[in-house]
Amino acid sequence: MTKEQVKEILDRVLTWPAERQADVAHMVELMEEQDKSDLRLNDEQVEEVRRRLAEPNPKFLTLEEVRQRFARRRA
């Protein structure tokens, strides 16, 4: 995206109602905060997140299944 495209979008945002403009400003502030974070996923972790998000039928464990798995690891 070019700077001109960004400017066009921001010019449109300025025509929106004040509440919606505040929403945009808040989202941009959140993005800036994220950029300041030292936490980053490596490429392998990013791919794992993508894989899990793409899973059409994710398996969720019951609380009892989670307890059993943790119990096996403690043994």
N, C-alpha and C positions, 0 to 999 in steps of 0.2 A: 504494500500500500504506500502510495506516495504522500508526501507532505501536503500536496494540494488536495488529495482525496480526504485526508484527515481534516484539513481546514474546511472543506465542503460539508463534511458531517458535523463538525462543531458549529458551523454557521447555522445548520438546520436545527441543532439542539437549542440554540439561542432563541428559536421561534417557538419552542415548546412551553407548556405551562411551567411555572416556577417549581412546582413539586417534582415534576419529571426531571427538570434540570438539576435539582438537588440530588435526585437518585443517581444521575450520571456522575455528578461530582463525587458522591460517596463511593461509587464503584471505582472510579479512578484513584481515589485515596486508598482504597483497599489494595488495589494493584500496586501502588507505590510502596505500601507497607510490606507486601509479599516480596517485592524486589529487594528490600532491605534485609530480609531473612537470610541467615546462613544455611538454612535447611534446604537441601537440594536432593532430588532423586537422581540416581545414576541411570544410564541408558537401560540397563537390565531391569531396574525397578520400574521405569516408565513403561517398558514393554509388558511387564507383568500386570501393571494396572490396566493397560489397554486390553490385554488378554482377558482379564477378569470382567471388565466392562462389556466385552463382546460376548461373553458366555450367555447363551440364550436361556439356559436353565441352571442358574447357579445353585449349588447345594448349600443349604444352611443347616448348621448343626443345632440340635436341641441342647438345652442346658445340661441335660444328663450326658449326652455324647461329649460335650466339652469337658465335663468333669472326669469322664472315663479316660479321655486322652491325656489330660493333665496327670491323672493318677498313674497311668502307665509310664509317663516320663519321670515321675518321682521315684519309681521302683528301681 
